[in-house]
Amino acid sequence: MNFEELKLNRQLLNAIEEAGYTEPTEIQSKAIPQILAGHDIIGVAQTGTGKTAAYALPILMKVKYAQGHNPRAIVFGPTRELVMQIEVAMKQLAKYTDLRIVALYGGVGTKIQKEQLQKGVDILVATPGRFLDLYLEEEIVLKEVKTMVLDEADKMMDMGFMPQLRKMLEVIPRKRQNLLFSATMSERVERLTEEFLEYPMKIEVTPQATPATLISQILYTVPNFKTKIHLLEYLIRKDPTVTRAIIFVRTKKSADDIYKFITRKTTNTCRIIHANKDQNTRINAMDDFKEGNIKILVATDVAARGIDIREVSHVINFDVPIIYDDYIHRIGRTGRANHTGIAITFATEAEMYHIEKIEKIIRMPIPVEAIPAAVEITETSFEESQEFARELDFYKKKEDPTYKGAFHEKKRDIKADGKATAYKPGKANKPKVSKANKPVKAKPTKPVKPKKPKK
């Protein structure tokens, strides 16, 4: 099938051809006709398979041209990066139309966004928080909305957007077409679809949560944090195949630490993005990475679903994600648009607990490779090994409340005569002494004060 068979207008076909797309992907060829026919859709497909165009093209086709003052279609995304990415993609496809596409997201002032809304808008792309802020300020009128899209709805649920989603569904007209697209479909998202989708068609072009076939996955089991650092340094400095890489970490502090480490070891090849960085810094970092001015981008999961760069050679999971669907979205930043990619994950003993869960979700084992001989493997400190034990206990107890915990179990030190005494980690193993044999400490006697004679 080609795009002309999808019955798109000439303006869209010209923009598609100019963008370099020759034939629709599987999700596009299956979803576009159904959306044009007016059906509610649940679209599940791997990242990098063209989900944005799958809903953007039929929306542009239905809205057609600029008209009136208020939006007729709304697309919601969970993060600023994803909203900006959707805006760029839709404007590229709408290049030969006069449609007004406006993006609303936090991290910047509202003044410019309000001015854009006041000029008139046909298609709105927004994060739930900023959308509700401007709606409550009466800057957005929704009575003409005919189509609503939830992109990456599972991430919205993970980020706690459920209250905002319900508020949005209350204010948007009920007679509308609803489209939901994601790479994964969790139970919570299915419950959400039951609330606002009417007899939806589910289009699943690959099994849920299956990584793209063009992505090669590698797992390194590492003993501790320092070895992770040595392995990371080896990959970014000695491995010639690492030409453009995204390093994902779990926390903002880890992102800052890794960024500082890389900038010390290399020269001007790294940028960082996370929630504490202002919007301009994040935009500049993304632009530098896209244009090839930098080799490494360090990011938290805030960016896992907002980066659409075709030639990312490697994704490196410095930390294993504890929201397991995020693994799919992280590694989906490589292997995009029919390019091959490599996804590398570092996992400590504690993180292997999460790896087992991830392998169940992706329905395949992640191939394990030996750490290269040139990488220095350091000894794990007692404190770090204890921290691993605590972490394992926490997640196992969360999964099974009856689990007592390996870290808290008393180890036993067998004596020569076969008897055992209780042993607590980190404390001297003192032998028990019976009360009868305990030495009695003499209490100091207080001097007796002489009584004063009575007068």
C-alpha angles and dihedrals in degrees: 000000000000130000093259090062088059088068096238120161123259095255091059093043091054091050091048092051092047090051089058099248113143104176135009121261120241095263090048096049091049100039104040097064092047093049091048087051089057101250124147107245139205106194120192118182141139119274114268094032098109104266092150093058089043090069100022096061097053091043091052089046093052097042089045102170143010112285135164125339107279131073120266097188132033129196118194124201129179100231140038091240093054093046090051090048092051090048092053093047094048093046090050091053092043092050095118095044131074094233117143112225118185127187122208121194140143130253092069134067121276097228098089092041091052090050090052091050092049091055090057134266136215102183124027123201113189151154111242095243098053091040092056092045092056093039091056088050086056093242093126126059113196105182093106098049110126101165132041126186128194108198116194093001092173090061090050088056092048091051092052098252095137095105091049091046091054091049090050092050089053095055100040114085112267094224098076142111114256124207126184122187131179144139091238135033114208126188091254091055091050089054089050092052090054088058100054111011120087114212093326124199111233114216111189111171094179133019111281117275094005113149117237112272091233092063118091111206125210129183124199116192105212127186099220150348096276092055089051088056092049091048092048091050090050093051098048096041106031106027108086093195091067098090100146120010140174116209113204121202132178102234139035091239091055089049091053092047094049091046092053091047094051094046089053092051098041138029122251096324102117141068132177136217129185139136095280093057115094119246097255091053091051093047092049091048092051092047092050090050094048093048092049095245090128132036102206133047118189113203146164120224090276086086099039093098101033103060117094106172117145102209105049102142098192142020113198118196100204087176124030110242116245091206095071098205087061088070089066092049094045096053089041089073087080128050091044128156094009094309119130121239144177126231115198123189128193114206131182123202091271093047092053085076088066093042090060090054092047092051089056091052095048090041095228139079117254108237112247120220130190118253109258114263092239092063116096112234111205128202117260113244121233091245093053093047089051090050090053089052092050091049092051090048091051096054095040091050090047089054094042116023090195092061108112097199134249092233093058097044113108114244118218129228110207114218124216091256091056097255121123134219128202115262126197120198112251096016130097113262098239118185116245115251121203118239090242092059097043113115113246113233114222112237114229112249118234117231112253112239114222114246117247114246115252116250 
